[in-house]
Structure formats: structure tokens, C-alpha cells
Amino acid sequence: MISKNEIKYIQSLYHKKVRDEAELFIAEGIKLVDELLNSPFVIRKIYATKEWAGTAAFPATIITEQHELDKISNLSTPNQVLAIVEQKKLTHQPIEKNKITLVLDGIQDPGNLGTIIRTADWFGITQIIANTDTADVYNSKVVQSTMGSIIRVNVWYKDIEQWLSTASVPVFGALLNGQSIYKTTKIKEGILVIGNESKGIRSNILPFIKHAITIPGSGHAESLNAAVATGIILSHLLQ
């Protein structure tokens, strides 16, 4: 059984300020929690139904009824298990050669950020630099959208203008007036900048982009979803 104070505290972790102060986040779902249990992440406590608890051995597991999980879940359809997890402690991030780095300029939709992290993981990208106004990687909607990829992809929050000023590898940017990705030479290393969902890449970032690229379209849609565009670009850009 979960106490009222526990319920209140768990619900408070859905707010960024509380998450950051506690250095914790919430993860829900059988697949995600199972992956976290087998990762370097430290799990503080698990709240789960008897069904899930019977399949996993974790000492700090609180057996709960489904109606109790409903109260602490942020999902429209609550799952069998919810975990309180310590945030990853990241060290200084250099620009790594022979790797692809994604730079996100103000991606604000949590679902988009989570899907971009999942897409990066699919293509073997392990590092993302996000401007400080990008959605919080530990937002529960972001965590769920990554489908476990948050374990393998690190996200640093930086002043990307300052960070890009030290770049010594090719910098590509997704722009409307760029070269077609179908005509762009594939790369093994470099930086790909993805802009805000509605405003694109900010003007102060444009001088750092040496290779403007675009996805040609033949229909009438005004633009592509940022996460969808990231996947299309990576599929054509990477060797």
C-alpha cells in the first residue's frame, strides 16, 4: 500500500524543479523498467503489481494495487510498474571525432524529443547537445517516448552557440533552402543541427552551419515533424 505522502511526493516528481532538486525521474512500463534494471542507472524504488513483482527480484519493491498505480501514473493507461530512478551524472562533453553528434535548437515538444532520442539510438548516435530551452530529457513523456533509448543516448544541455564555436568537425543544418539530402555526400563524423518545431534554427546559430541540407518534398504540407525529419536526414546522411 502507498501512503498519501508517498503519492504526493511521486506526483511532485512530474515537475521539473522537484526532479532537478532530487536528481530523480519517473519511468513506467514493463519493458522500460526491465531495461533500466539491467543498465547502469540506479533505481531507488519500484511500485508494482503482484503480477510484475512475481517476475522480477528487486529489493526496494512496494507491492501496490492497480488503483494505487493509477494515482501515481502519468500515463493515460497505467502499467504494472513504476520506478523512481536517479538521473545520470554526465561529465563535460567534448566534441568527439569519428562520431555523429545531434544538436537540438529548442525542441520543445516532449514527444518529439523522446522520439529523436530513440531515432538517434537506432542509428548508433550516443550523444545529443540540446540548447537550454529544449524540453527536459527527464520529463516523463520524454522518458516514455524514448522506449528505453534514454539508457544509451546521453543528452547534455548547453549554450549551443558557445558549444558550436569550438567545433572542428563538419556542421550540417536542416534548413528549407539547403542542398537536397539525396545529393549530399554521406558522412562518418560531424554535427547535425535540428531546429525548433515551428521557428527552425535560430539566426545566431546559422553562421556555424557550413552545410545546409533539406528534405525535398512533392506535396503541399508546410513542414515535417522535427522527429520525422531527423530520421529521414540521418537515414540518408550517415555512411
C-alpha positions in Angstrom: 0.0 0.0 0.0 1.2 3.5 -0.8 0.9 6.2 1.8 -0.7 9.6 1.0 2.7 11.3 1.5 4.3 8.9 -1.0 1.6 9.6 -3.5 2.1 13.3 -3.1 5.9 13.0 -3.4 5.8 10.8 -6.5 3.3 13.2 -8.2 5.7 16.1 -7.4 8.4 14.4 -9.5 6.4 15.2 -12.6 7.5 18.8 -12.1 11.0 19.7 -13.4 12.0 21.8 -10.4 11.4 18.9 -8.0 13.1 16.4 -10.3 16.2 18.6 -10.6 16.4 19.2 -6.9 16.0 15.5 -6.1 18.0 14.4 -9.1 15.4 11.7 -9.8 12.9 10.9 -12.5 10.0 8.5 -13.1 9.9 5.6 -15.5 6.9 3.5 -16.2 6.2 0.2 -18.0 7.4 -3.3 -18.0 9.9 -3.0 -20.9 11.4 0.3 -19.8 11.8 -0.7 -16.1 13.3 -4.1 -17.1 15.8 -2.3 -19.3 16.7 0.1 -16.5 17.2 -2.7 -14.1 19.8 -4.1 -16.4 21.6 -0.8 -17.0 24.0 1.5 -15.1 21.0 3.6 -13.9 20.4 3.4 -10.2 16.7 2.6 -9.2 15.7 3.9 -5.8 12.3 2.3 -5.6 9.7 0.4 -7.6 6.0 0.4 -7.2 4.4 -2.6 -8.9 1.5 -5.0 -9.0 1.9 -8.6 -7.7 2.0 -9.8 -11.3 5.1 -7.8 -12.1 6.8 -8.3 -8.8 6.4 -12.1 -9.2 8.6 -11.9 -12.3 11.4 -9.7 -11.0 13.6 -9.6 -8.0 14.3 -6.0 -6.8 14.5 -5.5 -3.0 13.0 -2.0 -2.9 9.7 -3.0 -4.5 6.4 -1.8 -3.0 3.6 -4.1 -3.9 0.6 -2.0 -5.0 -2.9 -2.4 -6.2 -3.7 -1.3 -9.8 -5.9 1.6 -8.5 -2.9 2.9 -6.5 -0.7 2.8 -9.6 -3.4 4.8 -11.4 -3.0 7.6 -8.8 0.8 7.9 -9.3 0.9 7.2 -13.1 1.2 9.9 -15.7 0.1 7.5 -18.5 -3.4 7.5 -20.0 -3.4 3.7 -19.5 -1.3 3.0 -16.4 1.1 0.0 -16.5 2.0 -2.7 -13.9 5.2 -1.0 -12.7 6.6 2.5 -11.9 10.2 3.2 -10.9 11.9 6.1 -9.2 15.3 6.4 -10.9 18.4 8.5 -10.2 19.3 10.9 -13.0 22.5 10.2 -14.9 25.5 12.3 -13.8 27.2 13.5 -17.0 30.7 14.9 -17.2 32.0 17.6 -19.5 31.1 16.9 -23.1 33.9 17.4 -25.7 33.3 17.3 -29.5 34.2 13.8 -30.4 35.7 13.0 -33.7 34.7 10.0 -35.8 31.2 10.3 -34.4 27.9 12.0 -35.2 26.5 14.4 -32.7 23.0 15.8 -32.8 22.4 19.4 -31.8 18.9 20.4 -30.9 18.0 24.1 -31.1 14.9 24.4 -28.9 13.0 21.2 -29.5 10.1 21.9 -27.1 7.6 19.0 -27.5 8.5 16.2 -25.1 7.2 13.5 -27.6 9.4 14.9 -30.3 12.5 14.9 -28.0 11.8 11.3 -26.9 11.4 10.1 -30.5 14.6 11.9 -31.6 16.5 10.2 -28.8 15.0 6.8 -29.9 15.9 7.6 -33.5 19.5 8.6 -32.6 19.8 5.3 -30.7 18.6 3.4 -33.8 21.4 5.0 -35.9 24.1 4.4 -33.3 24.3 8.0 -32.1 25.1 8.2 -28.4 25.4 12.0 -27.8 23.0 14.9 -28.2 23.7 18.5 -27.3 20.5 20.4 -26.5 20.0 24.2 -26.1 18.9 25.1 -22.7 15.3 25.8 -23.8 14.9 22.3 -25.2 12.4 20.0 -23.4 13.7 18.2 -20.2 15.0 14.8 -21.0 13.6 13.5 -17.7 10.1 14.7 -18.4 8.0 11.6 -18.1 6.6 11.9 -21.6 10.2 12.2 -23.0 11.3 9.1 -21.0 8.4 7.0 -22.2 8.8 8.2 -25.8 12.4 7.0 -25.8 11.3 3.4 -25.3 14.5 2.7 -23.4 16.9 4.6 -25.6 17.5 7.1 -22.8 19.8 4.4 -21.3 22.1 4.5 -24.3 21.9 8.2 -25.5 23.4 11.0 -23.4 21.8 14.4 -23.6 23.8 17.5 -22.5 22.2 20.9 -22.0 24.5 23.7 -23.3 24.5 27.1 -24.8 24.8 25.7 -28.3 26.1 28.9 -29.8 29.1 28.7 -27.5 29.5 25.0 -27.9 29.4 25.1 -31.7 32.1 27.8 -31.7 34.6 25.1 -30.6 33.6 22.6 -33.3 36.3 21.3 -35.6 34.1 18.8 -37.5 31.6 19.5 -40.3 28.4 21.1 -39.1 25.2 20.3 -41.0 21.9 22.1 -40.5 18.4 21.2 -41.5 17.1 24.3 -43.5 14.5 24.9 -46.1 16.9 26.4 -48.6 19.6 23.7 -48.2 21.1 21.1 -50.6 18.9 18.1 -51.1 19.9 15.2 -48.8 19.7 12.9 -51.8 22.7 14.8 -53.3 24.6 15.2 -50.1 27.8 13.1 -49.6 27.4 10.6 -46.8 29.5 11.3 -43.6 31.1 9.3 -40.8 31.6 12.3 -38.5 30.0 15.6 -37.9 27.3 17.6 -36.2 23.7 17.8 -37.3 21.6 20.7 -36.1 17.9 20.3 -35.9 15.8 23.5 -35.2 12.7 24.3 -33.3 9.4 22.7 -34.5 7.9 26.0 -35.7 10.8 28.5 -35.9 13.6 26.4 -37.2 17.2 27.1 -36.4 17.9 30.5 -34.8 19.7 33.2 -36.7 22.6 33.3 -34.2 23.3 29.6 -35.0 23.3 29.9 -38.8 26.9 31.2 -39.1 28.2 27.9 -37.7 26.4 25.8 -40.3 28.7 25.0 -43.1 26.5 22.5 -44.9 22.8 23.5 -45.2 20.6 20.5 -46.2 17.0 19.9 -46.8 14.4 17.2 -47.5 12.8 17.8 -50.8 9.0 17.4 -50.8 6.5 17.0 -53.6 3.2 17.5 -51.6 1.6 20.5 -50.0 2.5 20.1 -46.3 4.1 23.2 -44.9 6.8 21.3 -42.9 7.8 17.9 -41.4 7.6 16.9 -37.8 11.1 17.5 -36.2 11.5 13.9 -35.2 10.4 12.6 -38.6 12.8 15.0 -40.3 15.6 13.9 -38.1 15.1 10.2 -39.0 14.9 10.9 -42.7 18.0 13.0 -42.7 20.0 10.5 -40.7 19.0 7.7 -42.9 20.4 9.5 -46.0 23.4 11.3 -44.3 25.1 8.5 -42.4 27.5 6.1 -44.0 
